[in-house]
Amino acid sequence: MRVAIYARVSTKDKGQDTENQLHQLRAFAERHGSIYKVFTDQESGGKADRTEFKQLLLAAYQQKFDLVVFWRLDRFSREGALATLRYLKELRDHGVNYKSFTEPYLDSLGRSATSSS
C-alpha cells in the first residue's frame, strides 16, 4: 500500500513543529506499506489555500497513493465540518482511504491505529 502522510502546525513562530507528528506517522506508514510522500504545512488549517494540502489532494485525485494518514482531524483541516467531510468524501471517491492516527473512529480502512495490517 502506498501511504501519504499529511502533517500541519498552525504557526512557525511558537515552537510548533511537524516532527512531533511525523515520527509516529512515518512508523505507521512503514508498517502498512511504503511512504509515497510526506506533505507538511505550517499555516492555519482554516483555509484550503495551503500549498502542501493542495498538492496532497491533487496526488490523491491522480491516485498516486492508497491511504493518507494524519495525526488528528484538526491537523488535516479546520475549515469546518462540511468542508472537512467533503474532503474526506472526495478522497474516498478517488479510491483513497484516510486515517486519523489518534482518532480510531476516523478510519476508512476500518482498523485501529495500533493494528499492524
N, C-alpha and C positions, 0 to 999 in steps of 0.2 A: 504494500500500500504506500502510495506517495502522500506524505503528510506535509502540509504547510503550517507554519507557526505564525501567529499574529500576537504581538505584544505592544502595549501602549502605556505611556505615562502622560500625565496632563501637562507637565512643565519641565523645562530644562534647568530651572534655577532654584529648585527647592530640595535638592538632594535625591530626587526620584531617579530611578534607573531601571531600565527594562531587564537588566541582568537578573534582578530579583525574581522575575517571572521565567526567564529563558532557561535557567539551569534545569528546572524540573520539566518544562515543556519539551526541551530537547531530549531528555531521557525518555519521556513518554513516547515521543515520536520515533525514536530509535528502537524502542521495544515493539512498536507496531508497524514498522516498515522503514522506509528511508525518508530523510528530510528533503522535501522538494526545495523549499526556500524559507528563510526567516524574514518576516516583514515586521518592521518596528516603526512606530510613530512616537514623536514627543510633542504632542499637541492635544488640545481638547478633543474628546470624543463626541462632543455635542454638535459636530458638523461633519458632513460627508466629505468635504474637500480636504481629505488627509492623503498625502502623496502615497504612502505605502498601502493604506487601506484601499485606495482606488486600484493600485497595482494588484493587490490580493484579489479583488473582485474580478478584474479583467482576466487574471490567470485562472480563476475558478470558472468563469464563463467559457474559457478556452479548454477547459477540462484538463489542465496541466497537473492537477493533483486530485486525490480522492477524499481527503479529510483535512479540515482546518481545525487546529486546536488553539484555544486562547485561555488565559488564566481564569477570567471571570467575565460574565456577560458585559459588565460595565467597562471592561478593558476593550471589548470588541466595539461597542457603540454606546453612546449616551444621548442619542438623538430622540429618545422617547420610545415607548412600547411599539407603536405602529411601525415606525421606520425600522427599528431593530428586527421585529418579526418579519418584515418584508425582506430584509437582507437574508435572514435565515431561510426563508421560503425560496428566495432566488437561488441560494446555494443548492438546496435540495433539487430544485427544478433543473439545475445543470449537472446533477449527478454527484454533487459534492456533499459529503457529510460534515457535521460540525460537532465539536465537543468543548464544553467548558471544563477545564481541569479541576476546578474547585467546587463545581456545582453539578453533581452527578445526574440530576434531573434534566439538564440541558445537554443531551447526548443523542444525536440522531442515529447512532450506531446501536444504542440500547445496552451499553456496557458501563460499568462503573469506572471511575478514574484509576482504580487500583488493579483492574483486571489486566492480564498480561497478553491476551489475544482476543 
